Amino acid sequence: MPFREAPTGWRKSSRSQQETSCVEVGRVGSGAAVRDTKDRAAGYFTATGAQWSALVEAIKTGRYDG
């Protein structure tokens, strides 16, 4: 089910420092929204709270490390 409200509270990770290749995360409903810092006009995708938690856990455990 899509979120009806616009995301708020966009923020960039403190780990990205001055990098230009990063994403921003905003709050939407009980989930999260993600957009490209370099191309904010391109839009964003949303995830439910459960989806967001699963993604963060996968990243923390190295699932996407190359």
BELWO-V315772 format. One line per field, one symbol per residue. phi: phi as a letter, one per 40 degrees, with the letter a starting at -180 (. if undefined). psi: psi as a letter, one per 20 degrees, with the letter a starting at -180 (. if undefined). Layout:
phi->???
psi->???
This chain:
phi->.ccccccbgdabdcccfbcbcabbbbcafcbbbbacccbccchabbacdccccccccccccgdbcc
psi->pqphqqqrkpqqphiidjqimrrqprpocjbqqprphhmhiiarqqqrggggggggghghjjhjp.
